[in-house]
């Protein structure tokens, strides 16, 4: 997979791309990530990429021309263009799974008061990571990329993905490691029993319990 990111603040990605699983995915060739400065595509001598909104109002709006030029330059036959914006659909695991199967993504990061509405005409999907507003689309784009990249074949082991949160609309079960007892808190005995059927039963019950307590909206019509 190839991912091209359009941003006004390319330096924000330095650590994100050079640490942990994302770094290993890039080094191993599982994914290629390129960060592009939107200002490199403007025709204005002062590198202008935004202007005041028609009709008045506070803030500045990102202009069409630099972004159209950037996407025209980067887009390929199988490209999907994603706009990060608070007005987009909420990003969920199913979307991450679907996007992880794409060959090429362009992720467009907003800033200031957002985009000229006409830019949406050359995007395929608008995404938001939640019902709150950030100063720009850079952090949301990293969240989306992290979620997608880890799902690419070979980036992490398949077994690690099998029972994660949001699989089957359930949150993950609790995990424990050594020591067996810490400050009076013990590991549930069933996990030391060696009885795999009982362990799986316990973990499924815990997934329902945790989901019911923290995200009852996910349960829908599921039977506990």
N, C-alpha and C positions, 0 to 999 in steps of 0.2 A: 504494500500500500504506500501511496505517496500522499502527504498532507502539506499543502501550502497555506500559510497563515498571513493574512493582510492586517497590519497593525500600525499604529503611530508610535508605538513604544517597543521596538524589537528587543531591547536589552532586558525586558522583563522575562524573557524566555531562557536566559542564559543558564540558570541553575536547573530549571525544569528539564531541560534537554540533556543535562550532563550528570544526572544522578540516577541511581537505583534502576528499576525495571525499564524505564523509558530509555535510559542510556544504553542498556543491554540490547533492547529491541532495535535501536538505531545501529549500534555497532555490529550486530549480527545480520543486518540487512533485512530484518522483518518489516521495517518501516523506514521511510525517508521523510524527514520533516524539514521544510524550508520556511524561514521567516522573512517576510518582505515588508519593507517600510512603504506605506502608502504614499509618502511624500516623494518617493522616487518616480512616481507616475504622474506628477502634476506638471502642467505646462507653464505655470506661473513662476516668474523669476524669484519671488520670495518664498517659494515652496508652499504656497497657500493650498490648503485642502478643504477649508470650511468657510462658511460665510453666514451672515445674519439670516434668520428665517423670514420668508415672505409673510406678510400679515402681522409682523411684530412678535415680540416675545423675548424671553431671556435666553441666553446661551447662543451657541453656534451650531450649525448643522453641516455634516459632512457632504461635500459636493458630489454630484454625479460623475463628472468627467474623470478625475483621478482613479476612482474605483472601477468605472467601466473600462478604462484603459488597462488597469491591473488585471482584471478578470479576463479581458480579451487576450492579454499576453500569456496568461497562465493556463487557461482552460484547454482541456483536451477532449477527446471524443467521449470518454466515459466519466467525465468530471461531475461531481455533485457539489453545488455551491451552498454553503451554510452561512446564514447571518446570525450572529449572536446579538440578541436584543431582548429587553424585558417584556416586549409584546409578543414574543414567540411562544410556541407550544412548550410545555414543561418537559425537559429532558428526562427520559426514563430508561431503565435497563433495556427494554425492548428496542428502543431507538438506537442504543449503543450497539446492540447485537446486529441490527440491520446495517448500521453504518460500517461496522467492522468488516463487512463483506464487500464493501466498495473498493474500487481500484485507486480512485483519486478524489480527494476532498480539498476544496478551498474553503477556509474558515475566515470569515470577515468579521473583524472586531470593531465595534462602534466606540465612540467617545463623545464627549460634550453632550449636546441635546439629541444625538442620534443621527440617522441617515435621511438624506433626501428620499422621499417615498418612492421615487422612480427607480431607485437602486434595487428594490424588491423584484422588479421585472426580470432581472438576470440572476436571481437566486432561486434555489430549489426548496429550501427549508429554512425557517426561522426558529431558533431555539433559545430558551431561557432556562437557567438552572434553578430557578425558584422565584417565589413571589416577593422579591426585594430588588432594590436598585443598587448597582455598584458604579464606580467611577468610569468603568470602561469594560469592554468585552474580553480583555486579555485573560483575567483570571477564569471567567467562565469557559473560554476556549481551552485552557489548560485542563479544566475539569473534564470537558468533553473528550479531549484527546487522550487523557489518562484512562478514562473509562473504555474508550474504543480500542486503544493500542493493546491493553492487557488481554483483550478478547481475540486478538489475531493469533492464528494457529502457531504454536511453538514459542510464543512469548512467555507464557507461564504454563505449568502442567495442567492437563485437562482435569485431573482429579481435584485441583484447587478450585475449579469453577463449578463443580457439580452441585454443591449444597449451599451456595452463597446466598446472601440476602437478596430478596426479590425474585429468586427462582421460585416458580409456583406461587408468586405473590406472597411469599413468607419471608420473614427476616431470619437471619442465621441463628443457629443454636449457640449456647455458651461453650467456650473452650477453657481447658485447664491444663497446666503443666506442673512440674515439680516446684516446690515441695508439696507433698500430699496435704499437709496442714500448715496454714500460715495465719498467725494472729487469731487463732480459734476458728478459722474458716477452713472447712475440709472439702476435698474433691468428692463429688457424689460417688457413692460406692459402686453404682452400676457401671461407671466408666472403668473401674478396675476389675470388673467381674470376668472379663474375657468372653462374655456371652453377647455375641454380635447382634443377635436379633433383639435382645433387650436394650442394647445400646442404641440401636437405630430407632426403636420405639420411644425411648427416653428423649432422644434428640428431636424427633418429630413432634412430640408433645411440647417440648420446650420451644420449638419454632412457633407453634400455634399460640402458646402462652405469651411469648415476647411480642408477637405481632398483635395479639389482642390488646395488650397493655399499651404498646407504643404507636401502632399504626392500624387501628381497627378498620380503617377505610380500605385496607388491602384485602381483607378477608372476603368481602362481598358475600357470595353465596356458599363459601366453603364450609364443609362440615368438620367440626372439631373432633 
